[in-house]
């Protein structure tokens, strides 16, 4: 599934305490909420930074039907966390009721909102 919205990531520092938690992933619930909202035809303003929200709205006409057609989310499996230039990103494998699983990345948390969510296109 080649879907996703990409935008500028923001600063998120990681401490030793969050590194241990990161092994389990921190953003699965937010990723599910975003994908469910997009499948329903909306971009969740409460979770998306300005640039991500803009990209989501631009891509919504194409993304919403594709994600909806994939069906309900069956599972979200944390794969890994990675820091890039002081910014945290988490990779997940998302399995849907219809179709094959796909890889998604979410990150760049700033002021409670994400600056990046995208599919790796597999």
N, C-alpha and C positions, 0 to 999 in steps of 0.2 A: 504494500500500500504506500504510494508516494504522496504523503500528505504532510502538512506541517506549516508552522509559522515560525519565521526566524527573525530575530531582531537583536538589537544591541543588548549585551549582558551588563549587569551592574555588580558592584562590589559586595562580596560577602566573605568575611574572614572566618576561618575555622580555628577553633581552639582544641586542645588535647581532649577536653571533655566532649566536644561535639564529634570528634573523630571516631570515638568508640560508637556513638549513636549512629554515625554515618554508615557504619557497616550494614545496618538494616535499612538505610534510606530514610529520608525525612519528608519527601515530597509526593509520595504515592497518592495520598488522599486528594491533594490539590490537582494532580494530573488527572485523576478520575473525574473530579468535579468539572474541570475544564473540558474534557472530552465529552462528557455527558451533556454539558451545556451547548457545545458546538454541534453535536448530533441533533440537538433540539432547535438549532437555528439561532443561538445567541452566543455572544462573547462575554464571559463573566468579568465585568469591570472590577469587581472586588479583588480579583486575583491577578489581573494583568496590568503591567506597567503601560504607560502611554504608547510607546512604540509597538509593543506586542499587541495591544488592543487595536491599534490602527491596522497592523498586518492581519490580525484575525478578521476584522471587519471586511477588509479587501478580499480575503481568500474564502470567506464564509460561504458564498454561493456554490463553490466547488467542494469545499471540505465537508459541509454539513451533510449532503446526501451520501457522500462516500463513507463517512464515519457511521451514519445511521444505518446504511446498508450492511456494514460489518456486524451489526447486531450489538446486543448488550455485552458489556465488559464481563468476561468470565474470571479473569485473574490479572493481577499486576505483580510482576516479579522484579524485585530490585536486582540489577546486574552489577553496577559499580558506581562509585562517586569519583569525580575528578575535579581538581582545582586547576583553573586556567587564569593566570594573571590575577590571583587572589579572588577569583570568582568560582563559586561552587556549582557544579552541574551533576545531575544524577541520571543514569541510564536505566530504563526499565524495559522489560518485554511485556507487552500487553496482548492478552489473548481475548478474542471476541467470540460470540456465539456462531458467527458465520465467517469463513475465511481463515487465513493463516495468521499466526501471531506477528506483531510488528514491534520494532524497537523505537522507543521514544526517549528524548532527552528533555529535561526540565531544569532550569536554573536561573542564575542571575537575580536572586532575591534582593529587593531593595524596598525599604519602607513597607514591607508586608505584601509586595506585589512582584510577580515574576517578569523578567525581561526577555526570557527565551524559552520557547517550547517548540520542538520540531521532531518530525519523524526522520529516521535514518533511511527511509525509503526501501526497506526490505519486505 
